[in-house]
Amino acid sequence: IRIPKQGAKFIGCWKNHLWLCPNDRLGCIRVVDIETCKPLETIYTSSQVTSIIQIRNHMITGMKDGSIVVWEAKTRKIIQKVKFHITSVLSLIQIKEDQLLSLSNDSVCELRFNLI
């Protein structure tokens, strides 16, 4: 798999799709097929991705602007976006099947999602 020349800061995986978040100032996610090593899509985001986690059929990204975005992994479309933090989301941690913690420099939030 060809990693962007600037590196990949965060990597997530759903089935055979690798979600790469380049180590640059651009807000984007590059989705690559693991079996063929071919790029599938570059998704441009409104803010830089600072963390990523996979739960069921969803990818959840923490963003530099303090928001959390839930993506439908198959279609790679946003299904929910919420902003809980003032500063960048540093980490996302799954604590239960439908719960996760989001951490930033200013706060810790517990989130519950109704993910099918």
N, C-alpha and C positions, 0 to 999 in steps of 0.2 A: 504494500500500500504506500502510495506516495504521500508523505506528510508535507504540508506546506513548508516552504523554505524557512519561514520564520518560526517554525515549530508549532506544536499544538498544546495549548494550555490546559484544556479540559477535553476529556474523551468520554463518550457514553456509547452504549451499544444496545440495539434492539434487533432481535433476530439476527439477520446477516447484514445489518446496516450499522456502520460505524458513524457516529456523530462527532466530528472534530471541530473544536472551537480554536481557531488560529490564535497564536500568541502575538496579536497585533492590536492596534487601536480600533480597528473596524468592528462593527457589530455584525458578525455573521457566523453561520454554522455550515460546515461542509459535510454533506452526507455521502458516504462511499460504500459501495457494495464490497463486502469482505471477500467473497468468493472470486469475483472478477477483477477486483481492484479498480473498478471504474467509478468515477464520480457520478452520483445520481442527481445531486442538486446542491446549489449554494443558496442558503436562506439568509436574507439580509434582515437584521433585527434593529430595533430602534435604539438599543443600548448594547454595550459589550457584554458578552456572556462571562460570568465569573464563577459559576458552578453548574453542574449538571448531574441528574440522577434519573434512573429509569424505574418506573413503577408500573407493573402490568404492561399495558399497551400504550403507555404514555412516557414521554420524556419531559422532565421538569427542569427548567433552567432558572437559576438565580442571575440577576442582572446587575450591572454596575449602578444603574439608577435606583436600586432598592426594590425593584419589582420582581415578582415570580411569575413565570409563564409556563402554562401547561400546554403541551403539544400532543396531538394525536400522532403517534409514531408512524403509522402506516401512511397517512396522507401528508404528514409533516405540516399540518395546519394548526394554528393557535385555537384552542378551545376555551381558554380562560387566562386572564391576566389580572393580577392583583398587586397592589403596592402596599407593603407593610413597613418597609424600612426607609430611613432617610439616606443612609449610606449603602454602599455596595454589599450585596449578599455574598458572604464569604464561604458559606457551606450549607448544604442541604443534607439532612440525615433522616432516613426513614426509621420511625420508631414503632409503627404498627402498619398493618396492611394499607390503611387509608389515612395514615397520619404521618406528618413529618415535621421536623424542626428546621427553621431557617435562622441562620446566625449572621449578624453583621456587627460592626463596631459599636452600634448604638443600641441594639436590642436582640432578643431571642423571641421568636414567634412560633407558636404551635399551630399547624395548619391541618385541617381535615378536608379531604377531597372525596367527592362522590364519583369515583372513577369506575367505569364499567369495562 
